[in-house]
Amino acid sequence: MNEDAIILELRSAAKRLSAVEIATLAGKLTGASLTQASMITTFKQAFPDIPLRTLLDAGAWARLGGDMSDGEFNELLRPWLGGQEAANGAR
């Protein structure tokens, strides 16, 4: 799958999946383990409306070696990812 196809797939998932689920999907689509740098780069390409400062903060996610929980990661990115459908499914 090429980069453009990956970006389109991630964008289409943004309304129904949480940020954690989108990050997991990004790793599967690229076939590489997600790192802080690759998460920031991939999310910025797929979701250019997310401020870079927010993505840098999201780099503290525990799955990338930081201390931010999955819930905190989802909450930080919720204004751009994991719309109502994902939020309602989590309840």
C-alpha positions in Angstrom: 0.0 0.0 0.0 1.5 3.3 -1.0 1.6 6.5 1.2 -1.3 8.2 -0.5 -3.5 5.1 0.0 -2.5 4.9 3.7 -3.4 8.5 4.2 -6.8 8.1 2.6 -7.5 5.0 4.7 -6.6 6.8 7.9 -8.7 9.8 7.0 -11.7 7.6 6.4 -11.2 5.9 9.8 -11.0 9.2 11.7 -14.8 9.5 12.3 -15.3 6.0 13.6 -12.1 5.1 15.4 -10.3 6.5 18.4 -6.8 7.9 18.2 -5.4 4.7 19.7 -7.2 2.7 17.1 -6.0 4.9 14.3 -2.4 4.7 15.5 -2.7 0.9 15.6 -4.2 0.9 12.1 -1.3 3.2 10.9 1.2 0.6 12.1 -0.6 -2.2 10.4 -0.9 -0.3 7.1 2.7 0.7 7.0 4.0 -2.7 8.2 6.3 -1.0 10.6 6.3 -0.6 14.3 5.0 2.9 15.3 7.6 5.2 16.8 7.2 8.7 18.1 8.6 10.2 14.9 6.5 8.0 12.6 3.3 8.7 14.5 3.9 12.4 14.4 4.8 12.3 10.7 1.9 10.0 9.7 -0.7 11.9 11.7 0.4 15.3 10.4 0.2 14.0 6.8 -3.2 12.4 7.3 -4.7 15.1 9.6 -3.0 18.4 8.8 -5.5 20.3 11.0 -4.0 18.8 14.2 -1.5 21.4 15.5 2.1 20.2 15.5 2.4 21.1 19.2 -0.5 18.7 19.9 1.2 15.9 18.0 4.5 16.6 19.8 2.6 16.3 23.1 1.0 13.1 21.9 4.5 11.7 21.4 4.5 11.1 25.2 2.0 8.2 24.7 3.0 5.1 26.6 3.0 2.9 23.5 5.7 5.2 22.2 7.8 5.1 25.3 6.3 8.0 27.3 3.9 8.1 30.2 0.6 9.1 28.6 -2.1 6.6 28.9 -4.3 5.4 26.0 -7.2 7.4 27.5 -5.1 10.6 27.7 -3.9 10.0 24.1 -7.5 9.6 22.9 -8.6 12.7 24.8 -5.8 14.9 23.5 -6.6 14.0 19.9 -10.4 13.8 20.3 -11.1 17.2 18.8 -9.8 15.9 15.4 -10.1 12.1 15.7 -12.6 9.7 17.2 -15.8 11.6 16.5 -19.1 10.9 18.1 -19.3 7.4 16.7 -16.1 6.3 18.5 -17.0 8.2 21.7 -20.4 6.6 21.8 -18.9 3.2 21.2 -16.5 3.7 24.2 -19.3 4.2 26.6 
